[in-house]
């Protein structure tokens, strides 16, 4: 590979790093991006100008934000043969969960060893977090992630754990690989998982896996604030709900 090819690849990585950073922080300045990404201001500014001219970013004052054309790209990704059946099967079921509970519910898909928010719906009493469509989350620190790990083959689980740093998000995050493996086995036996403030303090989740085939593993979860994460509602009603709905989605993806 020549030096020109390497420069082009590095430039592509920089452009996508800029977009991902802007998306995760809901806007950023040239200086903030340069410091965070370890690039010169002139390099960052050149990428920002190009992306803005193409319509993929827009500027408010000194801050750059993600533009609407990414909606088209996201819709196209969700409409591919690999994912369109899951989207069709999941949307109505997730919306129904939200109508029943008033909480926030979502489907997360495993992609290259991480979880990607694939669909999300919010009820009248949902709690706001940093999660939105396209947000990536670590599998070890979320209920959706642990249920995904519970249905993956053992060699794939070991590959993901070996390549993951298992960073602690809160004091409750499990970062010991042996303990995480034990929890995965428990989830395999009972069919659902909890997140008790493991990713975000004050936020809990209940999740169940969705097996749509060997190439598409997903999970359905309901998110609640800690004040509602107790008693029959959290320990029995929500696990039963997400488990039953996950099975319905599986069946609908298989026979659609």
N, C-alpha and C positions, 0 to 999 in steps of 0.2 A: 504494500500500500504506500503510495507516494505521499509527500508532505502536503500537497494540495488536498488530497482525499482526507487526511487526518484533520486539516484545518476545517474542512467542510463538516466533518462529523462533530468536531468540537463546537462549531458554530450552531449546529442543530441542537445539540445538548443544551447549550446556553439559552437558546430561544425558548425551548420547552421548560427549562428550569425557571426562567423568568415568568412564563405564563402560570406555571404551577404555584410559584410563590405568591404572585398577585392574587390568584384564586383563593389560596388558603388564608390570606390576610385581609381579603376584601379590599384590596387597593394598596399600592406602595409607591414610594417616590424613587427617583433615580438613585439617590444616595443610599436609601434603605436596601435596595436591591443589590447595589454594588458591594455594600458591606456584608450582606448576608451570603451572597453567592461568591464572594471573593474575586470579583471582576472589576475592571476599571470603569469609572463613570462613563467614559467615552464609548466603551464597548457596549455597556448596558443601554446607553442612550441611543446608539445606532440600531440596536435590536428593537427598542421601544418605538422608534420612529417608523421602522419598517412594518411592524405589527399593527401600529395605529393606522398607517396608510392603507393597509389591507383590510381594516375594519375589525380585526380580532381584538384590539384594545381600544379604549377611549380614555380621554384625559379630563379630569376635573381639578383645576388648580394645578398643584404639583404632583397629584396622585394619578396613577394609571389603574384602570379597571378592566376586567374581562368583558369583551363585547358580545353582542347577541349572536354572531355567526357560530359561536361554539354550541348554541342550542341545536343548530342543524347537524353539526358533527355528532353530538350526543344522541340525537334522534336516529341518525343513520347507524350508529354503533348498536343501539338497542333494537334495531330492525333487521339486523343480520340473521341469517338462518340459525345461527347458534343460540341467539337470545330472544328472538321474536315470540316463540311459543311461551317462554317463561313470562315475558312481559304481558302477553294477552291473558295468561292464566292467573297471574298474580294481581294485576291491577284491581279488578273488582273485589277480590277477596280481601286485599289490604284495606281498600276503602270501606268495606263492610266491617272489618275489625275496628277501624277508627270510629265508625258510626256507633258501634256497640259500646266502646270503652271511653271515647273522647280523648284517648291518648294519641301518641305518635307511633306509627308502625312503619316498618320498612323491610325491603328485601335487599340483602347484600350478597354479591357474587364473588367467589374466589377468583382472583386474577393475578397470576405470577407471584403467588405466595402472600398476597394481601387481600383484604376485603374491600370491594368497591360498592358504594351505595348506588343501587340500580333503580330502585323505585321507593318513594317515600310519600306518606300521606299524614296529615295532621288534623287532630280533633280539636274540640273547643277548649280542652284543658291541657293541651300538650305543653311540654316544657322545651324551651329553646336551647339548643346546643350548637356546636360548630359544625354539625353534620349536615350535608346537603348532597344532592345528586352528584356523583362523581368523586366524592370525598373518599380517600383511601384510609383504612384503619388496619392496625396490626391485629393479627388473628389471636395472639395470646392474651390480649387485654380486653377482649369483648366477648359477649355471649354469642353473637353471630359467628365470630371467629372460632371459638372453641367448638361449636356444633359442626362447623365446616370441617375442622380437624378430626372430629369424631367419626366422620363417614369417609374420609379419605383413606386410601391404602396406607399401611404402616410405613412403607418406604418413602412415600410422598410426605407423610407427616415428619419423618426424620429429616428429610431433605429441607423442609421449610424451617424446622426448629434449628437445624445446623446453620442455615444461612440467615437466621434472624438474631438480632442483638438482644431481644427480649427486654427492651427498656422499660423501667417502671414509669407508669403514667400517674399513679397515685400510690399511697401507702398500701393499698389493697391489691395492686397488680402482682400477679404470680410471675416471677422471673426465674424461678428454679425449674430447670427442665424436667427433673424427675417428678416434682410435684405436679407440674403441668401435665405430664403423661398420665399420672394417676387420675387427675380430674377428667381428662379426655376419656379414659376408660369408664369412669362413672357416668359420663354423659352418654356414652355408647349404650350403656345398660338401660338408662331411664328415658333417653330420647329427647332431652331438652337441657338447656344450660341457663345459668344465672350469671349476670354481671352485677355484683354488689359494689358499686363505686370503684370499679377496677380501672376504668378509663377516665372518668370524670367524677370528681367529688360531688355528691348530692344527686347523682343519676344512677338508676338501676335499670336492668333489662332482663327480659325472659326471651329465649330464642329456641327455635327448632330447625333442624336441617331440612333442605329441599334437594333431593337427588333427581336431577333432570337428565341424567345420563353420565357416562364417564368423563365427558368433556365440560360439563356444566354442573358445578356444585354451588348451591346457594344456601341462604338461611333467612328465615323470617323472624323478626323480633318486634316486641312492644317495649317502648321506653317510658319509664315513669320516674317521678321525683322520689327521693328517699322516703318522704313522708307517706307515700302510698305503697311503698315496697315492703309490706308486712301483712300478716294475717292470711285469711283464706283467699283474698283477692289475688295477692302476689304469689302465694305458695301453691294454690290449687287452681283457681279460675283461669289465670293467665297461662300457666303451663298447658292446661287442657285445651284452651282456645288456640294457642299458637301451634300445638302439636297436631290438632285436628285439621286446622286450615292448611298447614304445610303438606299434609297427606292429600288434601283436595287439590292443591296446586300441582303436586307431583302427578296425580292421575290425569289432570287436565292437560299437562304438558305432554304426557305420553300418548294420549288419544286425541289430541287436537289435529 
